[in-house]
């Protein structure tokens, strides 16, 4: 993909030092979220990515930063409803293996919660 084919958006993360950037194909079908400056997850825990649209929040899997020194991770997504439908990105810190449901909005396990 070339830059002209992408919409790029930096998302606000007011309660975290983490940075979130979203790359979305102009067609809205595929996109990628890129995270930087994620702190190391607590011992025995890993991160879990949550993407939402409307009242739905989907578990997009667990991870540890792929570049621990920079706290970086990226995820390419091509959901059936289209990437353009997403309006929420969240990362929570959970026990290894993750959880089926996201924690409550005010839970301290959230590292990032932001709107697209």
Rosetta blueprint (number, residue, H / E / L):
1 X L
2 X L
3 X H
4 X H
5 X H
6 X E
7 X E
8 X E
9 X E
10 X E
11 X E
12 X L
13 X L
14 X L
15 X L
16 X L
17 X L
18 X L
19 X E
20 X E
21 X E
22 X E
23 X E
24 X E
25 X E
26 X L
27 X L
28 X L
29 X L
30 X L
31 X E
32 X E
33 X E
34 X E
35 X E
36 X E
37 X L
38 X L
39 X L
40 X L
41 X L
42 X L
43 X L
44 X L
45 X E
46 X E
47 X E
48 X E
49 X E
50 X E
51 X E
52 X E
53 X E
54 X L
55 X L
56 X E
57 X E
58 X E
59 X E
60 X E
61 X E
62 X E
63 X E
64 X L
65 X L
66 X L
67 X E
68 X L
69 X L
70 X L
71 X L
72 X E
73 X E
74 X E
75 X E
76 X E
77 X E
78 X L
79 X L
80 X L
81 X L
82 X L
83 X H
84 X H
85 X H
86 X L
87 X L
88 X E
89 X E
90 X E
91 X E
92 X E
93 X E
94 X E
95 X E
96 X L
97 X L
98 X L
99 X L
100 X L
101 X L
102 X L
103 X L
104 X L
105 X L
106 X L
107 X L
108 X L
109 X L
110 X E
111 X E
112 X E
113 X E
114 X E
115 X E
116 X L
